[in-house]
């Protein structure tokens, strides 16, 4: 192996990823961090510009033959997720025939929304598109829209008059009783030979980073809350809401999501779950 080669790791600059990354270098990570929104990191993984990254579970489903999953880590919800939200002036059942403005940042959230409409509410004529205007501006104009990440947290904290908010993680759990896995830790198969040890070490580094942040979450929340326009308590509560595990029930939820994606022609085939050992 080239002594100068570094493991290249994608970094999502959202609040839900802070527990993974805040203490990562202190726990021995020596690679290169590359920031980007989920959709951008998906493309970089596909093109081999990243060795490993937290990435959309739908990206894994589309290109699963190219990836291996890091065991035990995910970005999931068991009920509310608080940062994948549909804002609407009416209840979901009244959205028949409407178009939903969506963010281009996350393929998983978009396809979860499509499944919720079709499978849980039998609404097969709801469409979606990425608008030219900012999503927040459309929500202010009382248009239904999907917003994710820190932007969703902020807007829910100051909900525009007349708008309702629907948490996609909560809707999924109410109808399935299973966790929803929004993101997985994915390593490119082509990187395995060059970075075998580094990828094996990464799992424990991520776990240690998560545990250390939770032990001092109020202190770190104070560092980040003002930068993103949220209260310290909102940040702490959010970290407590996100489920970072990847256990048997998470995998059941993931497989159900993939199966429903295939049912509604969002995926060509159902992926296998292949892990890094």
HELIX and SHEET records of a PDB file:
HELIX    1   1 UNK A   15  UNK A   17  5                                   3    
HELIX    2   2 UNK A   18  UNK A   21  1                                   4    
HELIX    3   3 UNK A   25  UNK A   27  5                                   3    
HELIX    4   4 UNK A   38  UNK A   46  1                                   9    
HELIX    5   5 UNK A   57  UNK A   62  1                                   6    
HELIX    6   6 UNK A   64  UNK A   66  5                                   3    
HELIX    7   7 UNK A   92  UNK A   95  5                                   4    
HELIX    8   8 UNK A  107  UNK A  115  1                                   9    
HELIX    9   9 UNK A  116  UNK A  120  3                                   5    
HELIX   10  10 UNK A  121  UNK A  121  1                                   1    
HELIX   11  11 UNK A  135  UNK A  140  1                                   6    
HELIX   12  12 UNK A  149  UNK A  157  1                                   9    
HELIX   13  13 UNK A  168  UNK A  176  1                                   9    
HELIX   14  14 UNK A  189  UNK A  191  5                                   3    
HELIX   15  15 UNK A  196  UNK A  215  1                                  20    
HELIX   16  16 UNK A  217  UNK A  228  1                                  12    
HELIX   17  17 UNK A  232  UNK A  241  1                                  10    
HELIX   18  18 UNK A  248  UNK A  263  1                                  16    
SHEET    1   A 5 UNK A  32  UNK A  35  0                                        
SHEET    2   A 5 UNK A   8  UNK A  11  1                                        
SHEET    3   A 5 UNK A  52  UNK A  56  1                                        
SHEET    4   A 5 UNK A 180  UNK A 188 -1                                        
SHEET    5   A 5 UNK A  67  UNK A  77 -1                                        
SHEET    1   B 3 UNK A 145  UNK A 148  0                                        
SHEET    2   B 3 UNK A  84  UNK A  88 -1                                        
SHEET    3   B 3 UNK A 164  UNK A 167 -1                                        
SHEET    1   C 2 UNK A  99  UNK A 101  0                                        
SHEET    2   C 2 UNK A 127  UNK A 129  1                                        
END                                                                             
